[in-house]
Amino acid sequence: MIRRFTLASFRVLTFVLDIGSSLFLVYTLDSDISLMLYDNTEFSAIRLMAFVFLWLTIGAYWSIYKLRRTDRFLRVTFRLVLHMTVLFLCIQIVAISLFSRNPQWEDAALAAILLFIQLSYRFFIFTLIRFLRAKKETFKETIIILGDKAKALTMTNFLQSNPHIGFKIYDLGLNAELEISKETVKKHKISAAFIYQKNANTNTHKRSLEKIALLQIPIFIFDTHDAIIKSKDVDYYGYTPVYKTQFSPLNQGINKYLKRGLDVFFSATVILLVISWLFPLVAALIKLESKGPVLFIQNRNGLNNKLFRCYKFRSMTNNIDESQANKEDRRVTRIGRIIRKTSIDEFPQFFNVFLGNMSVVGPRPHMEIHNKNYQKQIDSFQLRHTIKPGITGLAQTRGFRGEIIEDLDIINRVKYDIFYIRNWSFALDIKIIIRTVLNMIRGEDNAY
């Protein structure tokens, strides 16, 4: 926690210093470029916001606030020079087009002074981070290295010879796949796993990677110096190419925030516009037909296999039978059959989505007992828990919903769920939601 907070603070500090030094230098030297930020010598918040937005946009493109563990200061300098060059050109274009101001030599001098100042404190921060990673245990991260023993030894030797990278190695031995567990990860605070490329798809190591993916641990793939790497984001540990991979795009960048934003917006809309009047109506009908609670609340397995309380409208007589509902199930009430057929019984799960236990789209959660049985049948079943479960999912829109009659039903459901996790996109979520609504309108044979 201290390590992450401190490194994040360094990034924020760098950004604040960048903007502050830019504004201070422009104002102090009384440059004509101040027209970009001041309107008739008065401060303009809109122009400042435009400047900061431009700075961040160009800075994000050139990754000026991203510091890779193997970066040399020359690479940091190169990225900042590119950023300042593009920014300088953009400002000149704005000055000419909006303020009819011709380029002047003092603009280039100002940019050069600003570049020197920003490189100066970047060098200090860069050196400090490398020192902390090399000398302070608090700033080191524990990793595991899997795969070919000779290749793993090469990577181990490099990391031990370069302590400024900030990795310390937890040795699991030859039977690493048997020892990787939640308890091991928690006890030794393992934060990343490295594996040799050719071992990644072998059955033994594939099971290890599935366990690691379930624990939300980043995976780094490394290969020999002459290997052809398909990933665009390759780093080099010495002469060894390394790239970071994730089991799902949801673990990359801002994707999980985009998905969470969709979940909050969609669930809040449904709660306010639909559930607000539907809930009392359905509740009254349920109460009139049979005794018992309006909501059926049951523990289900969610993200990282953690249990959460899943809400549904009660559609059966109140009992503790954990068997799946079938087409002629006598436990289903008359109103229950209607709300199950139209999927109205699932609407309370929008509260689960709003609270963060579920997502609108994702693998459907199963009961605990069924979860335990299925994971014995299918090796990759647990990978469904690397993301939040959903009210609907790709498998459901493809017809694999409801009762599991034969093994092929759950195999196909898992197949579609894993495809969704591996290939998630914002557009795919929207497509699944639209298809789910259309299926509700048409009605589904498996909805009983």
C-alpha positions as CSV (number, residue, x, y, z in Angstrom):
1,M,0.0,0.0,0.0
2,I,2.8,2.4,0.9
3,R,4.7,1.5,-2.3
4,R,1.7,2.1,-4.5
5,F,0.7,5.3,-2.8
6,T,4.2,6.7,-3.0
7,L,4.7,5.9,-6.7
8,A,1.3,7.4,-7.5
9,S,2.2,10.5,-5.5
10,F,5.4,10.9,-7.6
11,R,3.3,10.9,-10.7
12,V,0.8,13.5,-9.3
13,L,3.8,15.6,-8.0
14,T,5.4,15.5,-11.5
15,F,2.2,16.6,-13.1
16,V,1.7,19.5,-10.6
17,L,5.3,20.6,-11.1
18,D,4.9,20.4,-14.9
19,I,1.8,22.6,-15.0
20,G,3.1,24.9,-12.2
21,S,6.5,25.5,-13.8
22,S,4.9,26.1,-17.2
23,L,2.5,28.8,-15.9
24,F,5.1,30.4,-13.6
25,L,7.7,30.6,-16.4
26,V,5.2,32.1,-18.9
27,Y,3.9,34.6,-16.4
28,T,7.3,35.6,-14.9
29,L,9.0,36.1,-18.3
30,D,6.0,38.1,-19.5
31,S,5.9,36.1,-22.7
32,D,3.4,36.9,-25.4
33,I,2.3,33.3,-25.1
34,S,0.5,34.4,-21.9
35,L,-2.3,35.4,-24.3
36,M,-3.1,31.7,-24.3
37,L,-3.9,31.8,-20.6
38,Y,-4.9,35.4,-19.9
39,D,-7.7,37.4,-21.3
40,N,-7.0,41.2,-21.2
41,T,-4.5,40.5,-18.4
42,E,-7.1,38.7,-16.4
43,F,-6.9,35.0,-15.6
44,S,-9.0,32.8,-17.8
45,A,-10.2,29.5,-16.3
46,I,-11.4,28.2,-19.6
47,R,-8.1,28.8,-21.3
48,L,-6.2,27.2,-18.4
49,M,-8.5,24.1,-18.6
50,A,-7.9,23.9,-22.4
51,F,-4.1,24.1,-21.8
52,V,-4.2,21.4,-19.1
53,F,-6.3,19.2,-21.3
54,L,-3.9,19.7,-24.2
55,W,-0.9,18.9,-22.0
56,L,-2.5,15.7,-20.6
57,T,-3.7,14.5,-24.0
58,I,-0.2,14.8,-25.6
59,G,1.4,13.6,-22.4
60,A,-0.7,10.5,-22.3
61,Y,0.2,9.7,-25.9
62,W,3.9,10.0,-25.3
63,S,3.6,8.3,-21.8
64,I,5.5,11.1,-20.0
65,Y,4.0,10.0,-16.6
66,K,4.7,6.3,-17.2
67,L,7.9,4.9,-15.8
68,R,8.8,1.4,-16.7
69,R,11.1,-0.5,-14.4
70,T,13.8,-1.0,-17.0
71,D,13.6,2.6,-18.3
72,R,16.8,4.6,-18.6
73,F,16.8,8.3,-18.1
74,L,17.6,8.7,-21.8
75,R,14.2,7.1,-22.7
76,V,12.4,9.4,-20.2
77,T,14.2,12.4,-21.8
78,F,13.3,11.3,-25.3
79,R,9.6,11.0,-24.4
80,L,9.5,14.4,-22.8
81,V,11.3,16.0,-25.7
82,L,8.7,14.6,-28.1
83,H,5.9,15.8,-25.8
84,M,7.2,19.3,-25.6
85,T,7.9,19.5,-29.4
86,V,4.3,18.5,-30.3
87,L,2.9,20.8,-27.6
88,F,5.0,23.7,-28.8
89,L,3.8,23.2,-32.4
90,C,0.1,23.0,-31.2
91,I,0.5,26.2,-29.3
92,Q,2.0,28.0,-32.3
93,I,-0.9,26.8,-34.5
94,V,-3.4,28.2,-31.9
95,A,-1.5,31.5,-31.6
96,I,-1.4,32.0,-35.3
97,S,-5.0,30.9,-36.0
98,L,-6.8,32.5,-33.0
99,F,-4.5,35.4,-31.9
100,S,-2.9,36.3,-35.3
101,R,0.5,36.1,-33.6
102,N,3.6,35.1,-35.7
103,P,6.1,32.6,-34.2
104,Q,9.1,34.2,-32.4
105,W,12.5,33.1,-31.3
106,E,11.6,33.7,-27.7
107,D,9.0,31.0,-27.9
108,A,11.7,28.4,-28.7
109,A,13.9,29.7,-25.9
110,L,11.0,29.5,-23.4
111,A,10.3,25.9,-24.5
112,A,14.0,25.0,-24.1
113,I,14.2,26.5,-20.5
114,L,11.0,24.7,-19.6
115,L,12.3,21.4,-20.9
116,F,15.5,21.8,-18.9
117,I,13.6,22.6,-15.7
118,Q,11.3,19.7,-16.1
119,L,14.1,17.3,-16.9
120,S,15.9,18.5,-13.8
121,Y,13.3,17.5,-11.3
122,R,12.4,14.4,-13.3
123,F,16.0,13.2,-13.0
124,F,15.8,13.7,-9.2
125,I,12.5,11.7,-9.0
126,F,13.8,9.0,-11.4
127,T,17.0,8.6,-9.3
128,L,15.0,8.5,-6.0
129,I,12.6,5.8,-7.3
130,R,15.4,3.6,-8.4
131,F,17.2,4.1,-5.1
132,L,14.1,3.2,-3.1
133,R,13.5,0.1,-5.2
134,A,17.1,-1.0,-4.8
135,K,17.6,-0.3,-1.1
136,K,14.2,-0.3,0.6
137,E,12.2,-3.6,1.0
138,T,9.0,-1.7,1.2
139,F,9.4,-0.7,-2.4
140,K,10.2,-4.2,-3.7
141,E,7.6,-6.4,-5.3
142,T,7.7,-10.2,-4.9
143,I,7.3,-12.2,-8.1
144,I,7.3,-15.8,-9.2
145,I,9.1,-17.2,-12.3
146,L,7.6,-20.2,-14.1
147,G,8.7,-22.3,-17.0
148,D,11.9,-23.7,-18.5
149,K,14.4,-23.9,-15.7
150,A,17.4,-22.5,-17.7
151,K,15.3,-19.6,-19.1
152,A,13.9,-18.9,-15.6
153,L,17.5,-18.8,-14.2
154,T,18.5,-16.3,-16.8
155,M,15.7,-14.0,-15.9
156,T,16.4,-14.5,-12.2
157,N,20.1,-13.6,-12.6
158,F,19.2,-10.5,-14.5
159,L,16.7,-9.3,-11.8
160,Q,19.1,-10.0,-9.0
161,S,21.9,-8.1,-10.8
162,N,19.6,-5.1,-11.3
163,P,18.0,-4.4,-7.9
164,H,16.8,-1.0,-9.1
165,I,14.1,-2.8,-11.0
166,G,12.5,-3.6,-7.6
167,F,11.7,-7.3,-7.9
168,K,12.5,-10.0,-5.4
169,I,11.8,-13.6,-6.4
170,Y,9.8,-16.2,-4.5
171,D,11.1,-19.6,-5.5
172,L,8.3,-22.2,-5.8
173,G,10.5,-24.9,-7.0
174,L,9.8,-27.4,-9.8
175,N,6.2,-28.1,-8.8
176,A,5.2,-24.5,-8.8
177,E,1.7,-25.2,-10.2
178,L,0.9,-27.3,-7.2
179,E,1.8,-24.7,-4.7
180,I,0.2,-21.6,-6.1
181,S,-2.8,-20.8,-3.9
182,K,-4.5,-17.8,-2.4
183,E,-2.8,-18.4,0.9
184,T,0.7,-18.5,-0.7
185,V,0.0,-15.3,-2.7
186,K,-1.3,-13.5,0.4
187,K,1.5,-14.8,2.7
188,H,4.3,-13.8,0.4
189,K,2.6,-10.8,-1.1
190,I,3.2,-12.0,-4.7
191,S,2.3,-9.3,-7.1
192,A,3.3,-10.6,-10.5
193,A,4.2,-13.8,-12.3
194,F,6.8,-14.3,-15.1
195,I,6.6,-17.3,-17.5
196,Y,8.6,-18.4,-20.5
197,Q,6.6,-18.0,-23.7
198,K,6.9,-21.6,-24.9
199,N,5.6,-22.9,-21.5
200,A,2.6,-20.7,-21.3
201,N,0.4,-23.2,-23.3
202,T,1.5,-26.4,-21.8
203,N,-1.1,-28.2,-19.7
204,T,0.9,-28.0,-16.5
205,H,1.7,-24.3,-16.7
206,K,-1.7,-23.5,-18.2
207,R,-3.3,-24.6,-14.9
208,S,-0.9,-22.4,-13.0
209,L,-1.7,-19.4,-15.1
210,E,-5.4,-20.0,-14.6
211,K,-4.9,-20.0,-10.9
212,I,-2.9,-16.8,-11.2
213,A,-5.5,-15.2,-13.4
214,L,-8.2,-16.0,-10.9
215,L,-6.2,-14.2,-8.2
216,Q,-6.0,-11.1,-10.4
217,I,-2.2,-11.3,-10.6
218,P,-0.5,-9.7,-13.7
219,I,1.3,-12.1,-15.9
220,F,4.5,-11.2,-17.8
221,I,5.6,-13.3,-20.8
222,F,9.3,-13.5,-21.6
223,D,11.2,-15.2,-24.4
224,T,14.7,-15.5,-25.9
225,H,16.5,-12.4,-27.4
226,D,15.8,-13.4,-31.0
227,A,12.1,-14.3,-30.5
228,I,9.4,-12.7,-32.6
229,I,6.9,-11.0,-30.1
230,K,3.4,-10.2,-31.3
231,S,2.6,-7.7,-28.5
232,K,3.0,-4.0,-29.2
233,D,4.0,-3.2,-25.7
234,V,7.3,-5.0,-25.3
235,D,9.9,-4.0,-22.8
236,Y,13.5,-5.4,-22.5
237,Y,15.0,-6.8,-19.4
238,G,18.6,-6.7,-20.7
239,Y,18.2,-8.5,-24.0
240,T,15.2,-10.5,-23.0
241,P,11.9,-9.3,-24.5
242,V,9.1,-9.1,-21.9
243,Y,5.5,-8.1,-22.3
244,K,2.6,-7.9,-19.9
245,T,-0.6,-9.8,-20.6
246,Q,-3.9,-10.0,-18.9
247,F,-6.5,-12.7,-18.9
248,S,-9.1,-10.1,-19.8
249,P,-9.1,-6.6,-21.4
250,L,-11.1,-5.6,-18.3
251,N,-7.8,-5.7,-16.3
252,Q,-6.2,-3.2,-18.7
253,G,-6.2,0.6,-18.5
254,I,-9.5,2.3,-17.9
255,N,-11.7,-0.6,-19.2
256,K,-12.9,-1.6,-15.8
257,Y,-13.9,2.0,-15.0
258,L,-15.8,2.2,-18.3
259,K,-17.6,-1.0,-17.5
260,R,-18.4,0.1,-13.9
261,G,-19.7,3.4,-15.3
262,L,-22.0,1.6,-17.6
263,D,-23.2,-0.6,-14.7
264,V,-23.9,2.3,-12.4
265,F,-25.7,4.3,-15.2
266,F,-27.8,1.4,-16.5
267,S,-28.7,0.0,-13.0
268,A,-29.6,3.4,-11.6
269,T,-31.8,4.0,-14.7
270,V,-33.6,0.7,-14.4
271,I,-34.1,1.1,-10.6
272,L,-35.6,4.6,-11.0
273,L,-37.7,4.1,-14.1
274,V,-38.8,0.4,-13.9
275,I,-38.2,-1.2,-10.5
276,S,-39.6,1.8,-8.6
277,W,-43.2,0.9,-9.8
278,L,-42.6,-2.8,-10.8
279,F,-41.4,-3.9,-7.3
280,P,-44.6,-3.1,-5.4
281,L,-46.7,-4.6,-8.1
282,V,-44.8,-7.9,-8.3
283,A,-44.4,-8.0,-4.5
284,A,-48.2,-7.8,-4.1
285,L,-48.8,-10.6,-6.6
286,I,-46.3,-12.8,-5.0
287,K,-47.8,-12.2,-1.5
288,L,-51.3,-12.9,-2.7
289,E,-50.5,-16.3,-4.2
290,S,-48.2,-17.8,-1.5
291,K,-46.7,-17.2,1.9
292,G,-43.1,-16.3,2.2
293,P,-40.7,-13.4,1.5
294,V,-41.0,-11.3,-1.7
295,L,-37.3,-11.7,-2.4
296,F,-35.4,-14.9,-2.8
297,I,-31.9,-14.2,-1.4
298,Q,-29.1,-16.7,-1.9
299,N,-25.3,-16.8,-1.7
300,R,-23.6,-17.0,-5.0
301,N,-20.0,-17.0,-6.1
302,G,-18.8,-13.7,-7.5
303,L,-15.5,-12.0,-8.4
304,N,-12.5,-14.0,-7.1
305,N,-14.9,-16.7,-6.0
306,K,-16.1,-14.5,-3.1
307,L,-19.7,-15.1,-1.9
308,F,-22.3,-12.4,-2.2
309,R,-26.0,-12.2,-1.5
310,C,-27.9,-12.4,-4.9
311,Y,-31.4,-11.0,-5.1
312,K,-34.4,-12.3,-7.1
313,F,-38.1,-12.1,-6.9
314,R,-39.3,-15.3,-5.3
315,S,-40.9,-17.5,-8.0
316,M,-41.2,-20.7,-6.1
317,T,-42.9,-21.9,-2.9
318,N,-40.7,-21.2,0.0
319,N,-38.3,-24.2,0.4
320,I,-34.7,-25.0,0.8
321,D,-34.4,-27.4,-2.1
322,E,-31.2,-26.6,-4.0
323,S,-32.0,-28.6,-7.2
324,Q,-32.3,-26.7,-10.5
325,A,-35.7,-25.7,-11.7
326,N,-37.0,-27.8,-14.6
327,K,-39.8,-27.3,-17.1
328,E,-42.5,-29.1,-15.1
329,D,-41.2,-28.0,-11.7
330,R,-44.1,-28.0,-9.2
331,R,-42.3,-25.6,-6.9
332,V,-42.8,-22.8,-9.3
333,T,-45.9,-20.7,-8.6
334,R,-48.3,-19.3,-11.2
335,I,-47.0,-15.7,-10.9
336,G,-43.5,-17.3,-10.6
337,R,-43.9,-19.0,-14.0
338,I,-44.8,-15.6,-15.6
339,I,-42.0,-13.6,-14.1
340,R,-39.5,-16.4,-14.9
341,K,-40.7,-16.6,-18.5
342,T,-40.2,-12.8,-18.9
343,S,-37.0,-12.7,-16.8
344,I,-38.7,-10.2,-14.4
345,D,-37.6,-12.3,-11.5
346,E,-34.0,-11.2,-12.2
347,F,-34.8,-7.4,-11.9
348,P,-33.8,-7.1,-8.2
349,Q,-30.2,-8.0,-9.3
350,F,-29.9,-4.5,-10.6
351,F,-29.5,-3.6,-6.9
352,N,-26.6,-6.1,-6.8
353,V,-25.1,-4.3,-9.9
354,F,-25.6,-0.8,-8.3
355,L,-23.9,-2.0,-5.1
356,G,-21.0,-3.5,-7.1
357,N,-21.5,-7.2,-6.5
358,M,-22.5,-7.9,-10.1
359,S,-22.3,-6.4,-13.5
360,V,-25.1,-5.9,-16.1
361,V,-23.2,-8.3,-18.4
362,G,-21.0,-11.2,-17.3
363,P,-21.0,-14.9,-16.5
364,R,-24.2,-15.9,-14.7
365,P,-23.5,-16.8,-11.0
366,H,-24.4,-20.3,-9.9
367,M,-25.4,-21.7,-6.5
368,E,-22.5,-22.8,-4.3
369,I,-23.2,-26.5,-4.5
370,H,-23.5,-26.3,-8.3
371,N,-20.3,-24.3,-8.5
372,K,-18.4,-27.0,-6.6
373,N,-19.7,-29.7,-8.9
374,Y,-19.0,-27.9,-12.2
375,Q,-15.4,-27.0,-11.3
376,K,-14.7,-30.7,-10.8
377,Q,-16.0,-31.4,-14.3
378,I,-14.4,-28.5,-16.2
379,D,-10.8,-27.4,-15.6
380,S,-11.4,-23.8,-16.8
381,F,-14.7,-23.3,-14.9
382,Q,-13.1,-21.1,-12.2
383,L,-11.9,-18.6,-14.8
384,R,-15.5,-17.3,-14.9
385,H,-14.7,-15.7,-11.6
386,T,-12.0,-13.5,-12.9
387,I,-14.7,-10.8,-13.5
388,K,-17.9,-9.9,-11.8
389,P,-20.9,-12.1,-12.6
390,G,-23.7,-10.6,-14.7
391,I,-27.5,-10.4,-15.0
392,T,-27.1,-11.5,-18.6
393,G,-24.2,-12.8,-20.6
394,L,-23.0,-14.0,-24.0
395,A,-23.9,-17.6,-23.1
396,Q,-27.4,-16.6,-22.3
397,T,-28.0,-14.7,-25.5
398,R,-26.7,-17.8,-27.4
399,G,-29.4,-20.0,-25.8
400,F,-27.4,-21.5,-22.9
401,R,-29.4,-20.4,-20.0
402,G,-31.6,-22.1,-17.4
403,E,-31.4,-25.8,-16.6
404,I,-28.2,-27.8,-17.1
405,I,-29.5,-31.1,-18.5
406,E,-26.3,-32.6,-19.9
407,D,-22.6,-31.9,-19.7
408,L,-22.5,-30.2,-23.1
409,D,-24.8,-27.5,-21.7
410,I,-22.4,-26.3,-19.0
411,I,-19.4,-26.9,-21.3
412,N,-20.9,-24.5,-23.9
413,R,-21.9,-22.0,-21.3
414,V,-18.3,-21.9,-20.0
415,K,-16.9,-21.7,-23.5
416,Y,-19.0,-18.6,-24.3
417,D,-18.3,-17.0,-20.8
418,I,-14.5,-17.4,-21.3
419,F,-14.7,-16.0,-24.8
420,Y,-16.5,-13.0,-23.4
421,I,-13.9,-12.5,-20.7
422,R,-11.0,-12.8,-23.1
423,N,-12.6,-10.5,-25.8
424,W,-14.5,-8.0,-23.7
425,S,-15.3,-4.6,-25.3
426,F,-17.7,-1.8,-24.5
427,A,-19.5,-2.5,-27.8
428,L,-19.9,-6.2,-27.0
429,D,-21.6,-5.3,-23.7
430,I,-24.1,-3.0,-25.6
431,K,-24.7,-5.7,-28.2
432,I,-25.5,-8.3,-25.4
433,I,-27.8,-6.0,-23.6
434,I,-29.8,-5.2,-26.8
435,R,-30.0,-8.9,-27.7
436,T,-31.1,-9.7,-24.2
437,V,-34.0,-7.2,-24.4
438,L,-35.0,-8.6,-27.8
439,N,-35.0,-12.2,-26.3
440,M,-37.2,-11.0,-23.4
441,I,-39.7,-9.5,-25.8
442,R,-39.8,-12.7,-28.0
443,G,-39.7,-15.1,-25.1
444,E,-37.2,-18.0,-24.7
445,D,-37.8,-21.7,-24.5
446,N,-35.3,-22.2,-21.7
447,A,-36.9,-19.5,-19.5
448,Y,-38.8,-21.6,-17.1
